[in-house]
Amino acid sequence: MTVMEDTNFIVRQKEHLLKLRNDLLNAIKYKSTEDLHIPSDEIVEDGDQAQTYINQNVTFGLRERELSRLREIESALLRIENGSYGFCEETDEPIEKKRLEKVPWARLSIAAAEEKEREQNNLRKPKTV
Protein backbone atom coordinates (compact mmCIF):
# COMPACT_ATOMS: atom_id res chain seq x y z
CA MET A 1 0.00 0.00 0.00
CA THR A 2 1.47 3.36 -0.99
CA VAL A 3 1.34 6.36 1.29
CA MET A 4 -1.43 8.02 -0.74
CA GLU A 5 -3.56 4.87 -0.45
CA ASP A 6 -3.38 5.03 3.36
CA THR A 7 -6.00 7.73 3.99
CA ASN A 8 -5.58 7.67 7.76
CA PHE A 9 -1.86 8.30 7.40
CA ILE A 10 -2.46 11.16 4.95
CA VAL A 11 -5.04 12.76 7.27
CA ARG A 12 -2.61 12.53 10.22
CA GLN A 13 0.24 13.96 8.12
CA LYS A 14 -1.91 16.84 6.89
CA GLU A 15 -3.01 17.66 10.44
CA HIS A 16 0.60 17.50 11.61
CA LEU A 17 1.78 19.75 8.75
CA LEU A 18 -1.01 22.25 9.43
CA LYS A 19 -0.03 22.36 13.11
CA LEU A 20 3.64 22.82 12.22
CA ARG A 21 2.71 25.62 9.82
CA ASN A 22 0.53 27.39 12.40
CA ASP A 23 3.18 27.06 15.12
CA LEU A 24 5.82 28.42 12.77
CA LEU A 25 3.64 31.32 11.62
CA ASN A 26 2.88 32.20 15.25
CA ALA A 27 6.57 32.05 16.15
CA ILE A 28 7.45 34.33 13.24
CA LYS A 29 4.59 36.71 14.01
CA TYR A 30 5.31 37.09 17.71
CA LYS A 31 9.09 37.29 17.59
CA SER A 32 10.41 40.57 18.72
CA THR A 33 11.85 42.86 16.09
CA GLU A 34 14.25 44.31 18.64
CA ASP A 35 17.18 42.32 17.24
CA LEU A 36 16.56 43.88 13.84
CA HIS A 37 16.47 47.45 15.10
CA ILE A 38 19.69 49.06 16.28
CA PRO A 39 18.99 52.07 18.50
CA SER A 40 21.95 54.39 17.97
CA ASP A 41 21.80 55.83 21.50
CA GLU A 42 22.50 52.37 22.97
CA ILE A 43 25.66 51.76 20.95
CA VAL A 44 28.47 53.16 23.03
CA GLU A 45 31.54 51.33 21.86
CA ASP A 46 32.68 49.55 18.73
CA GLY A 47 32.41 46.26 20.65
CA ASP A 48 28.75 46.96 21.43
CA GLN A 49 28.10 47.78 17.80
CA ALA A 50 29.88 44.64 16.61
CA GLN A 51 27.87 42.47 19.02
CA THR A 52 24.65 44.10 17.88
CA TYR A 53 25.48 43.38 14.24
CA ILE A 54 26.36 39.77 15.09
CA ASN A 55 23.04 39.34 16.90
CA GLN A 56 21.25 40.88 13.94
CA ASN A 57 22.94 38.48 11.50
CA VAL A 58 22.05 35.49 13.67
CA THR A 59 18.44 36.66 13.74
CA PHE A 60 18.38 37.02 9.94
CA GLY A 61 19.78 33.49 9.60
CA LEU A 62 17.17 32.05 11.93
CA ARG A 63 14.35 33.82 10.14
CA GLU A 64 15.59 32.60 6.77
CA ARG A 65 15.58 29.03 8.10
CA GLU A 66 12.06 29.49 9.44
CA LEU A 67 10.86 30.84 6.10
CA SER A 68 12.56 27.98 4.26
CA ARG A 69 10.84 25.46 6.54
CA LEU A 70 7.53 27.24 5.98
CA ARG A 71 7.97 26.94 2.20
CA GLU A 72 8.71 23.21 2.57
CA ILE A 73 5.60 22.70 4.70
CA GLU A 74 3.44 24.61 2.21
CA SER A 75 4.88 22.51 -0.62
CA ALA A 76 4.09 19.28 1.27
CA LEU A 77 0.50 20.43 1.80
CA LEU A 78 0.19 21.12 -1.92
CA ARG A 79 1.57 17.66 -2.71
CA ILE A 80 -1.08 16.14 -0.43
CA GLU A 81 -3.76 18.03 -2.33
CA ASN A 82 -2.50 17.04 -5.78
CA GLY A 83 -1.83 13.41 -4.86
CA SER A 84 1.95 13.41 -5.21
CA TYR A 85 2.74 13.44 -1.48
CA GLY A 86 4.92 10.57 -0.36
CA PHE A 87 6.62 10.00 -3.71
CA CYS A 88 10.27 10.79 -4.31
CA GLU A 89 10.75 13.71 -6.70
CA GLU A 90 13.86 12.06 -8.18
CA THR A 91 12.77 8.44 -8.59
CA ASP A 92 8.95 8.56 -8.32
CA GLU A 93 9.27 5.70 -5.82
CA PRO A 94 7.30 5.86 -2.56
CA ILE A 95 9.05 7.57 0.36
CA GLU A 96 9.19 5.41 3.48
CA LYS A 97 6.45 6.16 6.03
CA LYS A 98 8.98 6.37 8.85
CA ARG A 99 10.83 9.09 6.94
CA LEU A 100 7.61 11.03 6.36
CA GLU A 101 6.71 10.70 10.03
CA LYS A 102 10.09 12.19 11.01
CA VAL A 103 10.29 14.73 8.17
CA PRO A 104 6.73 15.26 6.92
CA TRP A 105 7.89 17.70 4.22
CA ALA A 106 10.41 15.22 2.74
CA ARG A 107 10.63 15.36 -1.06
CA LEU A 108 13.18 12.60 -1.53
CA SER A 109 13.51 9.02 -0.38
CA ILE A 110 16.45 8.28 1.90
CA ALA A 111 18.40 6.71 -0.97
CA ALA A 112 17.79 9.69 -3.28
CA ALA A 113 18.63 12.19 -0.50
CA GLU A 114 21.89 10.36 0.23
CA GLU A 115 22.78 10.32 -3.47
CA LYS A 116 22.05 14.02 -3.80
CA GLU A 117 24.18 14.77 -0.74
CA ARG A 118 27.07 12.71 -2.20
CA GLU A 119 26.82 14.64 -5.47
CA GLN A 120 26.83 17.98 -3.62
CA ASN A 121 29.81 16.92 -1.53
CA ASN A 122 31.69 15.90 -4.68
CA LEU A 123 31.01 19.31 -6.22
CA ARG A 124 32.30 21.09 -3.10
CA LYS A 125 35.55 19.16 -2.83
CA PRO A 126 38.51 20.86 -4.46
CA LYS A 127 39.92 18.75 -7.25
CA THR A 128 43.48 17.64 -6.73
CA VAL A 129 45.83 17.30 -9.62
Backbone as CSV, one residue per row, in Angstrom:
resi,resn,N_x,N_y,N_z,CA_x,CA_y,CA_z,C_x,C_y,C_z
1,MET,0.857,-1.180,0.000,0.000,0.000,0.000,0.901,1.240,0.000
2,THR,0.692,2.129,-0.950,1.467,3.363,-0.992,0.930,4.345,0.048
3,VAL,1.717,5.353,0.300,1.339,6.364,1.288,0.002,6.998,0.924
4,MET,-0.190,7.346,-0.333,-1.428,8.021,-0.741,-2.651,7.108,-0.617
5,GLU,-2.442,5.797,-0.621,-3.557,4.867,-0.453,-3.975,4.733,1.005
6,ASP,-3.105,5.111,1.920,-3.379,5.030,3.359,-3.986,6.368,3.813
7,THR,-5.318,6.460,3.706,-5.995,7.727,3.989,-5.806,8.189,5.423
8,ASN,-5.786,7.277,6.362,-5.578,7.668,7.764,-4.208,8.314,7.944
9,PHE,-3.209,7.744,7.302,-1.862,8.301,7.395,-1.825,9.696,6.785
10,ILE,-2.448,9.857,5.630,-2.462,11.161,4.955,-3.181,12.199,5.811
11,VAL,-4.293,11.823,6.408,-5.038,12.757,7.269,-4.167,13.179,8.452
12,ARG,-3.488,12.210,9.084,-2.607,12.531,10.217,-1.455,13.438,9.776
13,GLN,-0.872,13.142,8.617,0.237,13.957,8.116,-0.224,15.384,7.825
14,LYS,-1.387,15.506,7.209,-1.909,16.835,6.892,-2.170,17.626,8.168
15,GLU,-2.768,16.984,9.163,-3.013,17.661,10.440,-1.696,18.086,11.086
16,HIS,-0.710,17.198,11.033,0.597,17.504,11.607,1.253,18.676,10.873
17,LEU,1.200,18.655,9.545,1.777,19.747,8.751,1.067,21.069,9.016
18,LEU,-0.252,21.037,9.138,-1.008,22.254,9.435,-0.632,22.809,10.808
19,LYS,-0.446,21.921,11.784,-0.031,22.365,13.115,1.373,22.958,13.066
20,LEU,2.281,22.292,12.359,3.644,22.818,12.221,3.624,24.202,11.568
21,ARG,2.813,24.333,10.512,2.711,25.619,9.820,2.182,26.702,10.750
22,ASN,1.114,26.397,11.493,0.531,27.390,12.397,1.508,27.767,13.508
23,ASP,2.195,26.771,14.065,3.180,27.056,15.115,4.291,27.949,14.574
24,LEU,4.751,27.644,13.377,5.824,28.421,12.770,5.367,29.846,12.452
25,LEU,4.172,29.979,11.912,3.641,31.320,11.624,3.490,32.134,12.904
26,ASN,3.010,31.495,13.973,2.881,32.203,15.255,4.244,32.616,15.789
27,ALA,5.217,31.728,15.671,6.566,32.054,16.152,7.137,33.233,15.375
28,ILE,6.944,33.231,14.068,7.450,34.329,13.238,6.723,35.624,13.587
29,LYS,5.404,35.524,13.753,4.585,36.709,14.011,4.919,37.360,15.347
30,TYR,5.149,36.540,16.365,5.315,37.086,17.706,6.765,37.312,18.111
31,LYS,7.690,37.011,17.245,9.085,37.288,17.588,9.305,38.782,17.638
32,SER,10.105,39.161,18.562,10.408,40.574,18.716,11.262,41.055,17.558
33,THR,11.031,42.269,17.143,11.854,42.861,16.089,13.005,43.659,16.676
34,GLU,13.194,43.544,17.989,14.253,44.311,18.638,15.634,43.975,18.101
35,ASP,15.869,42.702,17.764,17.179,42.319,17.238,17.446,42.943,15.873
36,LEU,16.380,43.306,15.167,16.556,43.876,13.837,16.767,45.383,13.884
37,HIS,16.358,46.000,14.963,16.472,47.450,15.102,17.681,47.777,15.976
38,ILE,18.504,48.667,15.529,19.691,49.064,16.282,19.519,50.507,16.735
39,PRO,19.120,50.698,18.002,18.995,52.067,18.496,20.383,52.675,18.654
40,SER,20.616,53.782,17.977,21.945,54.388,17.965,22.366,54.914,19.332
41,ASP,21.430,55.302,20.192,21.805,55.826,21.500,22.305,54.734,22.450
42,GLU,22.037,53.456,22.116,22.498,52.366,22.972,23.882,51.860,22.567
43,ILE,24.356,52.216,21.408,25.657,51.757,20.949,26.705,52.741,21.439
44,VAL,27.484,52.294,22.407,28.470,53.161,23.029,29.850,52.912,22.435
45,GLU,30.207,51.665,22.326,31.543,51.329,21.861,31.467,50.490,20.600
46,ASP,32.616,50.381,19.934,32.680,49.548,18.733,32.325,48.109,19.050
47,GLY,32.723,47.629,20.242,32.412,46.262,20.653,30.920,46.045,20.772
48,ASP,30.204,47.039,21.323,28.748,46.956,21.427,28.113,46.898,20.042
49,GLN,28.621,47.736,19.155,28.099,47.780,17.798,28.358,46.456,17.079
50,ALA,29.547,45.919,17.246,29.879,44.643,16.611,28.967,43.535,17.134
51,GLN,28.740,43.498,18.441,27.875,42.474,19.022,26.445,42.629,18.521
52,THR,25.999,43.847,18.390,24.651,44.100,17.876,24.514,43.594,16.446
53,TYR,25.520,43.851,15.621,25.484,43.377,14.239,25.539,41.856,14.167
54,ILE,26.303,41.238,15.055,26.359,39.773,15.090,24.987,39.212,15.462
55,ASN,24.375,39.783,16.487,23.038,39.338,16.898,22.029,39.502,15.769
56,GLN,22.152,40.611,15.066,21.253,40.876,13.945,21.437,39.831,12.844
57,ASN,22.677,39.482,12.532,22.942,38.475,11.500,22.434,37.099,11.910
58,VAL,22.576,36.757,13.182,22.051,35.486,13.671,20.536,35.463,13.516
59,THR,19.890,36.569,13.865,18.438,36.664,13.738,18.009,36.513,12.280
60,PHE,18.709,37.165,11.369,18.385,37.021,9.939,18.513,35.571,9.503
61,GLY,19.574,34.898,9.948,19.776,33.491,9.595,18.661,32.605,10.112
62,LEU,18.248,32.842,11.352,17.168,32.050,11.935,15.853,32.285,11.194
63,ARG,15.594,33.515,10.868,14.349,33.820,10.141,14.350,33.205,8.745
64,GLU,15.500,33.213,8.093,15.593,32.597,6.769,15.319,31.095,6.858
65,ARG,15.848,30.463,7.911,15.581,29.031,8.100,14.101,28.781,8.364
66,GLU,13.484,29.634,9.168,12.058,29.491,9.441,11.236,29.649,8.164
67,LEU,11.586,30.624,7.352,10.858,30.839,6.096,11.071,29.682,5.128
68,SER,12.270,29.140,5.112,12.559,27.983,4.264,11.719,26.785,4.710
69,ARG,11.657,26.560,6.008,10.843,25.464,6.537,9.373,25.677,6.212
70,LEU,8.909,26.918,6.314,7.526,27.238,5.983,7.231,26.919,4.521
71,ARG,8.159,27.264,3.624,7.975,26.938,2.201,7.902,25.426,1.983
72,GLU,8.730,24.669,2.696,8.712,23.209,2.574,7.385,22.630,3.066
73,ILE,6.882,23.164,4.170,5.601,22.700,4.703,4.473,23.015,3.724
74,GLU,4.476,24.228,3.190,3.444,24.609,2.206,3.497,23.695,0.981
75,SER,4.699,23.390,0.538,4.876,22.510,-0.615,4.339,21.105,-0.315
76,ALA,4.598,20.602,0.888,4.094,19.279,1.271,2.570,19.271,1.289
77,LEU,1.969,20.344,1.796,0.497,20.427,1.803,-0.060,20.435,0.385
78,LEU,0.620,21.124,-0.514,0.188,21.119,-1.923,0.316,19.723,-2.535
79,ARG,1.389,19.018,-2.183,1.573,17.658,-2.706,0.482,16.720,-2.184
80,ILE,0.037,16.942,-0.950,-1.076,16.144,-0.434,-2.315,16.400,-1.278
81,GLU,-2.570,17.674,-1.560,-3.764,18.035,-2.332,-3.731,17.492,-3.760
82,ASN,-2.543,17.492,-4.391,-2.496,17.036,-5.783,-2.161,15.553,-5.933
83,GLY,-2.004,14.852,-4.807,-1.825,13.405,-4.857,-0.398,12.929,-5.058
84,SER,0.568,13.835,-5.007,1.954,13.414,-5.212,2.733,13.286,-3.907
85,TYR,2.069,13.526,-2.775,2.736,13.435,-1.478,3.200,11.999,-1.239
86,GLY,4.409,11.890,-0.707,4.918,10.566,-0.359,5.663,9.876,-1.480
87,PHE,5.853,10.566,-2.596,6.616,10.002,-3.710,7.875,10.829,-3.924
88,CYS,8.972,10.145,-4.112,10.270,10.790,-4.307,10.248,11.607,-5.599
89,GLU,10.716,12.840,-5.524,10.750,13.707,-6.702,11.811,13.285,-7.709
90,GLU,12.799,12.508,-7.276,13.856,12.061,-8.183,13.515,10.739,-8.847
91,THR,12.954,9.801,-8.086,12.767,8.435,-8.589,11.308,8.056,-8.798
92,ASP,10.387,8.856,-8.307,8.946,8.563,-8.318,8.581,7.328,-7.495
93,GLU,9.529,6.827,-6.721,9.266,5.704,-5.823,8.649,6.239,-4.537
94,PRO,7.872,5.405,-3.833,7.299,5.858,-2.562,8.388,6.160,-1.531
95,ILE,8.169,7.219,-0.756,9.046,7.566,0.359,8.569,6.755,1.565
96,GLU,9.503,6.248,2.323,9.187,5.413,3.475,8.334,6.191,4.483
97,LYS,7.332,5.520,5.046,6.447,6.162,6.026,7.224,6.689,7.217
98,LYS,8.203,5.913,7.686,8.977,6.372,8.855,9.672,7.690,8.548
99,ARG,10.170,7.829,7.326,10.829,9.085,6.939,9.823,10.230,6.947
100,LEU,8.645,9.982,6.395,7.614,11.026,6.356,7.111,11.379,7.758
101,GLU,7.109,10.404,8.654,6.708,10.703,10.029,7.734,11.606,10.701
102,LYS,9.010,11.382,10.417,10.085,12.186,11.012,10.238,13.534,10.315
103,VAL,10.130,13.517,8.978,10.295,14.733,8.167,9.094,14.802,7.224
104,PRO,7.961,15.316,7.718,6.730,15.264,6.919,6.779,16.055,5.613
105,TRP,7.760,16.928,5.453,7.888,17.702,4.217,8.908,17.075,3.263
106,ALA,9.374,15.865,3.558,10.408,15.222,2.741,9.959,15.109,1.285
107,ARG,10.888,15.441,0.375,10.633,15.359,-1.064,11.336,14.172,-1.698
108,LEU,12.347,13.670,-0.991,13.181,12.601,-1.535,13.183,11.400,-0.604
109,SER,13.314,10.217,-1.188,13.509,9.020,-0.376,14.889,9.111,0.271
110,ILE,15.150,8.264,1.233,16.449,8.283,1.897,17.562,8.030,0.887
111,ALA,17.368,7.042,0.020,18.398,6.711,-0.974,18.665,7.892,-1.908
112,ALA,17.613,8.548,-2.374,17.786,9.694,-3.279,18.421,10.875,-2.554
113,ALA,18.045,11.091,-1.284,18.629,12.188,-0.504,20.117,11.937,-0.270
114,GLU,20.474,10.690,0.027,21.889,10.358,0.227,22.681,10.551,-1.064
115,GLU,22.107,10.149,-2.179,22.776,10.316,-3.475,22.968,11.796,-3.794
116,LYS,21.954,12.584,-3.547,22.047,14.025,-3.798,23.117,14.656,-2.921
117,GLU,23.174,14.237,-1.659,24.183,14.765,-0.742,25.591,14.379,-1.207
118,ARG,25.759,13.135,-1.674,27.070,12.709,-2.196,27.473,13.561,-3.390
119,GLU,26.528,13.823,-4.286,26.821,14.642,-5.468,27.222,16.058,-5.050
120,GLN,26.506,16.626,-4.094,26.830,17.979,-3.624,28.189,18.019,-2.949
121,ASN,28.498,16.982,-2.177,29.812,16.922,-1.529,30.925,16.794,-2.560
122,ASN,30.686,16.041,-3.618,31.687,15.903,-4.680,31.926,17.219,-5.400
123,LEU,30.885,18.017,-5.553,31.015,19.315,-6.215,31.767,20.305,-5.340
124,ARG,31.643,20.149,-4.018,32.300,21.085,-3.095,33.777,20.796,-2.899
125,LYS,34.156,19.533,-3.074,35.547,19.165,-2.834,36.442,19.763,-3.895
126,PRO,37.559,20.354,-3.466,38.505,20.859,-4.459,39.166,19.682,-5.172
127,LYS,39.304,19.831,-6.465,39.915,18.754,-7.254,41.426,18.830,-7.125
128,THR,42.017,17.694,-6.824,43.481,17.640,-6.728,44.040,17.146,-8.043
129,VAL,45.200,17.644,-8.347,45.833,17.304,-9.625,46.879,16.259,-9.432
